[in-house]
Amino acid sequence: MKPIMSDSPRLESSTFTRRATVALGALVAAAIGCSEVPTEQGKSEGVPDPRAFLLETDTGGLDARAGLVFHVACRTFLAGPVDASGAPTLGDEMILPGAATVIVVDGPQAPISIAGTDLVFARAGSYHVACRVPEFDLADPTPALLPVLAGLPVSIETTVLGPTGTPAEALPITQLPAGTTTEIGCDGADKFGNPIAHGWQVVIAPDLAAPPTSLHVLFTKANDYDIACHVDGILDSSPAPLTIVPAVPRHLWTLLEPKSIVAGHAAKLACVALDDWDNPIADFPFSIDHSAALSLQGLYVTATKAGLHHIGCVPETLSWDLFVVHSATLQVLPGPATELIVGSIPAKSVYKRKEKVQFVVTVRDDYSNIIPDVATSMAVTAPEKGYKVVSQTTIQFNKDAIYTVHFEVVGVPMVAVDLDILVDGEPPLLTIDDPPWGSTLDGKPSVKLIGKAGDEGAGVKSLKVN
């Protein structure tokens, strides 16, 4: 469709360059059909005979609008060489020799008014118009086509027609699921009753993410909308209402707040069902699928075992295959340090002199979760001498003694352990009283031994003779 013209008092055709070409002394009247015409100075000069001009009707390729003034340009040309059909071609353009007017050759209805070359129509349709210059009996033998479109609207009606193929008995449509492309019907007429068939656009409130570019509109966001057709800057004052509701549920989301907790604490759980356009679906029946380490307490989930634990909102009765299930992972971190455990390598009850002992420290929370990378300190509190600290975890004990090694969680002095290390470099003392030393034994295959075994440092737990 061509551009809709404004409602200004006059609609001008495109501007044409008019070249007034006047034949000077060399023109011969007999050769070109000229007559002697007095000039303003009273002299006679040879000029073209206006009766020999060719008259053209120029609408500028524009459309007229009912009820609005449309201007037709009438143009005159010298006759040029004839074409193959014997008709003269247009030569140089000349100034109109006299007042021009326009006649309507045919059309649906006579115009409301004709004032020179200005026309006003009431009925839309196709017309043929032609220019005339009565003073010189000039007329355009090939009238120009002039389409007349409806004028400015005085009534507009907006209708939601629904998807293509919606039966008429289902109209008007007031509710559609998200993801539907619906056609918008725009009807209107000007003050003469001409229906407006072209130039319609749609305004939607609230705004869509992508403004509509045609009368077919895709709605993806669930909401209540007002839809109004407009043309020529005039808007339907009674918009059509349309409610977009969520489509079928497609995505099941598991939401945790926060996603990371300390052992023994809880995170809030929410299950959300969305359609393919992220519209939430209310009252969807959920069930909770979760690892055995998690416990549900109403709308909260808790755990005491540190680690990463799975939890997911799933359909209560429907097949999981119908949905995209977006599960979540709850991270459970160890709680504050409450227990410190120390092991020794090698693990012995008594150590030799100058033996190196490596200590392994484990820190746990109230739920026996190991706390990694926790800072601890190690120090020998007694005796003051007789040992050497080799590294942060290793001590060499050089003299016989009972050493007290103190371990503590840095910053948490109440979580501490004292470990006693016994170092005894002397062997046990063994004394045999019977049989006497050097006795000759004969007879029975076994001999009863009587004696004493002792160790002042480590003591003797058991004795075996072989």
C-alpha positions as CSV (number, residue, x, y, z in Angstrom):
1,M,0.0,0.0,0.0
2,K,1.2,3.5,-0.7
3,P,1.8,5.9,2.1
4,I,-1.4,7.2,3.8
5,M,-1.6,11.0,3.2
6,S,-2.1,13.5,6.0
7,D,-5.4,15.3,6.6
8,S,-4.0,18.7,5.6
9,P,-6.3,20.9,3.5
10,R,-4.5,19.9,0.3
11,L,-2.7,16.8,-0.8
12,E,0.0,17.8,-3.3
13,S,1.3,15.5,-6.0
14,S,5.0,15.1,-6.4
15,T,6.9,18.3,-7.4
16,F,7.6,18.5,-11.1
17,T,10.2,20.6,-12.8
18,R,8.6,22.7,-15.4
19,R,10.7,24.0,-18.2
20,A,9.2,26.8,-20.2
21,T,10.8,26.5,-23.6
22,V,10.1,29.4,-26.0
23,A,11.0,29.1,-29.6
24,L,13.0,32.1,-30.7
25,G,13.6,33.7,-34.2
26,A,14.8,30.6,-35.9
27,L,11.4,28.8,-35.5
28,V,9.3,28.9,-38.6
29,A,5.6,29.0,-37.9
30,A,4.6,27.0,-41.0
31,A,7.0,24.2,-40.1
32,I,5.9,23.6,-36.5
33,G,2.3,24.8,-36.6
34,C,2.7,28.2,-35.0
35,S,0.8,31.4,-35.5
36,E,1.8,35.0,-35.0
37,V,0.9,36.1,-31.5
38,P,1.6,39.7,-30.4
39,T,4.1,40.1,-27.6
40,E,3.8,42.4,-24.5
41,Q,6.0,44.9,-26.4
42,G,3.5,44.9,-29.3
43,K,5.9,43.0,-31.5
44,S,5.0,39.8,-33.2
45,E,7.3,36.8,-32.8
46,G,6.9,33.1,-33.8
47,V,5.8,31.0,-30.8
48,P,4.3,27.5,-30.6
49,D,0.6,27.3,-31.1
50,P,-0.9,26.1,-27.7
51,R,-3.5,24.1,-29.6
52,A,-0.8,21.8,-30.8
53,F,0.4,21.0,-27.2
54,L,0.0,17.6,-25.7
55,L,-1.8,17.6,-22.3
56,E,-0.8,15.1,-19.6
57,T,-2.7,14.2,-16.3
58,D,-0.3,13.6,-13.5
59,T,-1.5,12.2,-10.1
60,G,2.1,11.6,-8.8
61,G,1.4,7.9,-8.4
62,L,-0.5,8.8,-5.1
63,D,-3.8,7.6,-3.7
64,A,-6.6,10.0,-2.9
65,R,-8.5,9.7,0.5
66,A,-12.2,10.1,0.8
67,G,-13.2,13.5,2.2
68,L,-9.8,15.0,1.7
69,V,-8.7,17.4,-1.1
70,F,-6.5,15.8,-3.8
71,H,-4.6,17.9,-6.3
72,V,-4.0,16.8,-9.9
73,A,-1.1,18.3,-11.8
74,C,-1.9,19.1,-15.4
75,R,1.2,19.4,-17.7
76,T,1.7,20.4,-21.3
77,F,4.4,19.3,-23.7
78,L,5.5,20.0,-27.3
79,A,4.8,17.2,-29.6
80,G,7.8,15.0,-30.2
81,P,8.5,12.5,-32.9
82,V,5.8,9.9,-33.5
83,D,6.4,6.4,-32.1
84,A,5.9,3.1,-33.8
85,S,2.1,3.3,-33.4
86,G,2.0,6.7,-35.0
87,A,1.3,8.5,-31.8
88,P,3.4,11.6,-31.0
89,T,5.9,11.4,-28.1
90,L,6.3,14.0,-25.5
91,G,8.8,16.7,-26.2
92,D,9.9,19.7,-24.1
93,E,7.5,20.6,-21.3
94,M,5.7,24.0,-21.7
95,I,4.0,26.4,-19.3
96,L,0.2,25.8,-19.2
97,P,-1.2,28.2,-21.7
98,G,-4.4,28.7,-19.8
99,A,-6.5,27.6,-16.8
100,A,-6.7,23.8,-16.4
101,T,-9.5,21.8,-14.9
102,V,-10.0,18.1,-14.2
103,I,-12.9,15.9,-15.2
104,V,-13.8,12.5,-13.7
105,V,-14.1,10.1,-16.7
106,D,-15.4,7.1,-14.7
107,G,-15.6,5.8,-11.2
108,P,-18.0,4.4,-8.5
109,Q,-19.6,7.8,-7.8
110,A,-19.3,11.4,-8.8
111,P,-16.9,13.5,-6.6
112,I,-18.2,15.8,-4.0
113,S,-16.5,18.7,-5.6
114,I,-14.2,19.7,-8.4
115,A,-12.4,23.1,-8.1
116,G,-10.0,23.5,-11.0
117,T,-7.5,20.6,-10.5
118,D,-8.6,19.9,-6.9
119,L,-10.9,17.0,-6.3
120,V,-12.8,15.7,-3.2
121,F,-14.3,12.2,-3.3
122,A,-16.8,10.5,-1.0
123,R,-16.8,6.9,-2.3
124,A,-13.7,4.8,-2.2
125,G,-12.7,3.0,-5.4
126,S,-10.9,3.3,-8.7
127,Y,-11.4,6.4,-10.8
128,H,-10.0,7.7,-14.1
129,V,-9.4,11.5,-14.3
130,A,-8.3,13.7,-17.1
131,C,-7.0,17.2,-17.5
132,R,-8.5,19.9,-19.8
133,V,-7.6,23.4,-20.9
134,P,-11.0,24.6,-22.3
135,E,-9.6,27.9,-23.6
136,F,-7.4,26.1,-26.2
137,D,-9.6,23.0,-26.5
138,L,-6.9,20.8,-25.0
139,A,-7.8,17.4,-23.4
140,D,-5.7,14.5,-22.2
141,P,-6.8,11.5,-24.4
142,T,-5.4,8.9,-21.9
143,P,-7.0,9.5,-18.5
144,A,-5.0,8.7,-15.4
145,L,-6.0,6.0,-12.9
146,L,-6.6,7.5,-9.4
147,P,-7.3,5.0,-6.6
148,V,-9.4,6.6,-3.8
149,L,-9.0,5.0,-0.4
150,A,-11.2,5.4,2.7
151,G,-10.8,8.6,4.6
152,L,-10.0,9.1,8.3
153,P,-11.8,6.6,10.6
154,V,-14.8,7.7,12.6
155,S,-15.4,4.1,14.0
156,I,-12.9,1.4,15.0
157,E,-13.6,-2.1,16.4
158,T,-11.0,-4.5,17.6
159,T,-11.6,-8.3,17.8
160,V,-9.4,-11.1,18.9
161,L,-9.9,-13.8,16.3
162,G,-7.7,-16.5,17.8
163,P,-5.4,-18.8,15.9
164,T,-6.0,-19.4,12.2
165,G,-9.1,-21.6,11.7
166,T,-10.9,-20.6,14.8
167,P,-14.7,-21.0,14.1
168,A,-16.8,-17.9,14.0
169,E,-19.1,-19.2,16.7
170,A,-16.1,-19.2,19.1
171,L,-15.7,-15.5,18.8
172,P,-14.8,-13.2,20.4
173,I,-11.8,-14.9,22.0
174,T,-11.1,-13.6,25.5
175,Q,-8.6,-16.2,26.8
176,L,-5.7,-18.1,25.2
177,P,-2.8,-20.2,26.5
178,A,0.7,-18.8,26.4
179,G,2.6,-19.6,23.2
180,T,-0.4,-18.9,21.0
181,T,-0.2,-16.8,17.9
182,T,-3.6,-15.1,17.5
183,E,-5.0,-12.9,14.7
184,I,-6.3,-9.5,15.6
185,G,-9.3,-8.3,13.6
186,C,-9.4,-4.5,12.9
187,D,-12.6,-3.1,11.4
188,G,-13.4,0.6,10.8
189,A,-15.1,3.1,8.5
190,D,-14.8,6.7,7.6
191,K,-17.7,9.2,7.8
192,F,-18.9,8.1,4.3
193,G,-19.2,4.5,5.3
194,N,-16.2,3.4,3.4
195,P,-14.6,0.4,5.1
196,I,-10.9,0.8,6.0
197,A,-9.0,-2.2,4.7
198,H,-5.4,-1.1,4.9
199,G,-2.9,0.5,7.2
200,W,-4.0,-1.1,10.4
201,Q,-1.6,-1.5,13.4
202,V,-2.1,-2.9,16.9
203,V,-1.3,-1.4,20.3
204,I,-1.0,-3.8,23.2
205,A,-0.9,-2.9,26.9
206,P,1.1,-3.8,28.8
207,D,3.8,-3.9,26.2
208,L,5.1,-7.1,24.8
209,A,8.8,-7.9,24.8
210,A,8.7,-7.6,21.0
211,P,6.2,-5.0,19.7
212,P,3.8,-6.5,17.1
213,T,4.6,-5.8,13.5
214,S,1.5,-7.3,12.0
215,L,-2.1,-8.3,12.9
216,H,-0.7,-11.8,13.9
217,V,0.6,-11.5,17.5
218,L,2.5,-14.2,19.5
219,F,1.7,-14.0,23.3
220,T,4.1,-15.8,25.6
221,K,3.7,-14.0,29.0
222,A,0.7,-14.9,31.1
223,N,-1.1,-11.6,31.9
224,D,-4.2,-9.6,31.2
225,Y,-3.9,-7.5,28.0
226,D,-5.9,-4.7,26.3
227,I,-5.6,-4.7,22.5
228,A,-6.5,-1.8,20.3
229,C,-6.4,-1.3,16.6
230,H,-5.3,2.1,15.2
231,V,-4.9,3.7,11.8
232,D,-3.9,7.3,10.8
233,G,-3.0,7.9,14.4
234,I,-6.6,7.2,15.6
235,L,-6.9,4.5,18.3
236,D,-9.8,2.3,19.2
237,S,-11.3,3.8,22.4
238,S,-12.7,0.5,23.6
239,P,-9.8,-2.1,23.4
240,A,-10.5,-5.8,23.3
241,P,-9.5,-7.6,26.5
242,L,-7.4,-10.8,26.3
243,T,-6.2,-13.0,29.2
244,I,-3.1,-15.2,28.5
245,V,-2.9,-18.1,30.9
246,P,0.0,-20.5,31.4
247,A,0.4,-23.3,29.0
248,V,0.9,-27.0,30.1
249,P,3.6,-27.4,32.7
250,R,7.0,-28.4,31.2
251,H,9.8,-27.5,33.6
252,L,9.9,-28.6,37.3
253,W,12.4,-26.5,39.3
254,T,13.9,-27.2,42.7
255,L,14.8,-24.0,44.5
256,L,17.0,-23.9,47.7
257,E,17.7,-20.9,49.8
258,P,20.5,-21.0,50.7
259,K,22.1,-23.6,48.6
260,S,24.8,-24.2,51.2
261,I,24.2,-24.8,54.9
262,V,26.2,-25.8,58.0
263,A,25.5,-29.3,59.4
264,G,22.5,-29.2,61.6
265,H,21.0,-26.1,59.9
266,A,18.2,-26.0,57.3
267,A,17.5,-24.5,53.8
268,K,14.1,-23.4,52.6
269,L,12.7,-25.6,49.8
270,A,10.4,-24.4,47.0
271,C,9.1,-26.3,44.1
272,V,8.1,-24.4,40.9
273,A,6.4,-25.6,37.8
274,L,6.8,-23.5,34.6
275,D,5.6,-23.8,31.1
276,D,7.9,-23.4,28.1
277,W,7.7,-19.6,28.4
278,D,8.6,-19.5,32.1
279,N,5.0,-18.8,33.3
280,P,4.5,-20.4,36.8
281,I,1.7,-23.0,37.1
282,A,-0.1,-22.8,40.4
283,D,-1.1,-25.8,42.5
284,F,1.0,-28.4,40.6
285,P,1.1,-31.6,42.7
286,F,4.8,-32.3,43.6
287,S,6.6,-35.1,45.4
288,I,10.2,-34.7,46.8
289,D,13.0,-37.1,45.7
290,H,16.0,-36.7,47.9
291,S,19.1,-38.6,49.2
292,A,18.8,-40.5,52.5
293,A,21.2,-38.0,54.2
294,L,18.5,-35.3,54.0
295,S,15.5,-34.8,56.2
296,L,12.4,-32.8,55.3
297,Q,10.8,-30.6,58.0
298,G,7.8,-28.9,56.4
299,L,9.1,-26.4,53.8
300,Y,12.7,-26.9,55.0
301,V,15.4,-29.5,54.4
302,T,18.2,-30.2,56.8
303,A,21.2,-32.6,57.1
304,T,23.9,-33.4,59.6
305,K,26.3,-35.3,57.2
306,A,28.7,-33.1,55.4
307,G,28.8,-33.4,51.6
308,L,26.8,-32.8,48.5
309,H,23.2,-34.2,48.6
310,H,20.7,-34.5,45.8
311,I,17.1,-33.2,46.1
312,G,14.5,-32.8,43.4
313,C,10.9,-31.7,43.0
314,V,9.2,-34.4,40.8
315,P,5.6,-34.9,39.7
316,E,3.5,-36.7,42.3
317,T,1.6,-39.0,40.0
318,L,2.4,-38.1,36.4
319,S,5.3,-39.7,34.4
320,W,8.6,-38.0,34.8
321,D,9.2,-38.3,31.1
322,L,6.6,-35.6,30.5
323,F,8.7,-33.0,32.1
324,V,12.2,-31.5,32.3
325,V,13.2,-32.0,36.0
326,H,15.7,-29.5,37.3
327,S,17.0,-31.0,40.5
328,A,19.2,-29.2,43.1
329,T,22.2,-30.0,45.1
330,L,22.4,-29.0,48.8
331,Q,26.0,-28.5,50.1
332,V,26.3,-29.3,53.7
333,L,29.5,-28.0,55.4
334,P,31.0,-29.2,58.7
335,G,30.0,-27.3,61.7
336,P,32.3,-25.7,64.3
337,A,35.1,-27.8,65.8
338,T,34.1,-29.7,68.9
339,E,36.5,-32.7,69.0
340,L,40.2,-33.2,68.3
341,I,41.7,-36.7,67.8
342,V,45.4,-37.4,67.7
343,G,47.1,-40.5,66.3
344,S,50.8,-41.3,66.2
345,I,53.0,-43.0,63.6
346,P,54.3,-45.5,64.5
347,A,51.6,-46.3,67.1
348,K,53.4,-47.8,70.1
349,S,53.0,-47.7,73.9
350,V,56.8,-47.2,74.4
351,Y,59.3,-45.5,72.1
352,K,63.0,-45.9,71.9
353,R,65.4,-43.0,72.5
354,K,65.9,-40.7,69.5
355,E,62.8,-42.2,67.8
356,K,60.8,-39.8,65.6
357,V,57.1,-39.8,66.0
358,Q,54.7,-38.3,63.5
359,F,51.3,-37.1,64.8
360,V,48.1,-37.1,62.7
361,V,45.5,-34.6,63.9
362,T,41.8,-35.0,63.0
363,V,39.2,-32.3,63.9
364,R,35.5,-33.1,64.0
365,D,32.2,-31.2,64.6
366,D,29.3,-32.2,66.8
367,Y,28.1,-34.7,64.1
368,S,31.5,-36.4,63.6
369,N,32.1,-34.6,60.3
370,I,35.8,-34.2,59.6
371,I,36.7,-30.5,59.3
372,P,39.4,-30.3,56.5
373,D,42.3,-27.8,56.5
374,V,41.7,-26.7,60.0
375,A,44.7,-25.0,61.7
376,T,46.0,-26.8,64.8
377,S,49.1,-26.2,67.1
378,M,51.4,-28.8,68.7
379,A,53.7,-28.2,71.7
380,V,55.6,-30.3,74.2
381,T,54.6,-29.0,77.7
382,A,56.7,-31.4,79.8
383,P,59.5,-32.0,80.3
384,E,61.3,-28.9,79.1
385,K,64.2,-30.7,77.5
386,G,65.0,-34.1,75.9
387,Y,63.2,-33.7,72.5
388,K,63.5,-32.0,69.2
389,V,60.6,-30.6,67.0
390,V,61.5,-31.8,63.5
391,S,58.4,-30.4,61.7
392,Q,54.9,-29.2,62.4
393,T,53.8,-32.8,62.8
394,T,56.9,-34.7,63.9
395,I,59.0,-34.8,67.2
396,Q,62.2,-36.7,67.9
397,F,62.4,-37.9,71.6
398,N,66.0,-38.2,72.7
399,K,65.9,-39.1,76.4
400,D,63.9,-41.5,78.6
401,A,60.9,-39.7,80.0
402,I,57.1,-39.3,79.8
403,Y,56.5,-36.4,77.4
404,T,53.3,-34.5,77.4
405,V,52.4,-33.1,73.9
406,H,49.6,-30.6,73.8
407,F,47.4,-30.2,70.6
408,E,44.9,-27.4,70.1
409,V,42.6,-26.0,67.4
410,V,43.9,-22.5,66.6
411,G,41.4,-19.9,67.8
412,V,39.4,-22.5,69.7
413,P,41.5,-23.3,72.8
414,M,38.8,-25.3,74.5
415,V,39.1,-28.0,71.7
416,A,42.4,-29.5,72.8
417,V,44.1,-32.8,73.7
418,D,47.1,-33.8,75.8
419,L,49.0,-36.9,74.7
420,D,51.6,-38.7,76.8
421,I,54.6,-40.3,75.0
422,L,56.7,-42.8,77.0
423,V,60.4,-43.1,76.0
424,D,62.4,-45.9,77.6
425,G,65.8,-46.8,76.2
426,E,66.8,-49.4,78.9
427,P,65.9,-53.1,78.3
428,P,64.0,-55.0,81.0
429,L,65.9,-56.6,83.9
430,L,65.5,-60.5,84.2
431,T,66.7,-62.6,87.2
432,I,66.4,-66.4,87.4
433,D,66.5,-67.8,91.0
434,D,65.8,-71.4,90.3
435,P,67.2,-73.6,89.0
436,P,70.6,-72.2,90.1
437,W,73.0,-70.9,87.5
438,G,75.1,-73.8,86.0
439,S,72.8,-76.6,87.2
440,T,72.7,-79.8,85.1
441,L,69.2,-80.8,84.1
442,D,68.2,-84.3,83.4
443,G,65.1,-86.4,83.6
444,K,62.0,-84.5,82.9
445,P,61.6,-82.6,79.6
446,S,60.4,-79.4,81.3
447,V,61.9,-77.3,84.0
448,K,60.2,-74.9,86.4
449,L,61.7,-71.5,86.4
450,I,61.5,-69.1,89.3
451,G,62.8,-65.5,89.0
452,K,62.0,-61.8,88.5
453,A,61.5,-59.6,85.5
454,G,61.2,-55.8,85.7
455,D,61.6,-52.5,83.9
456,E,61.6,-49.3,85.9
457,G,60.5,-47.2,82.9
458,A,58.1,-49.1,80.8
459,G,57.2,-51.9,83.1
460,V,56.7,-55.5,82.1
461,K,53.3,-56.6,80.9
462,S,54.1,-60.2,80.0
463,L,57.0,-62.6,79.9
464,K,57.7,-65.5,77.5
465,V,60.5,-68.1,77.8
466,N,61.5,-70.2,74.9
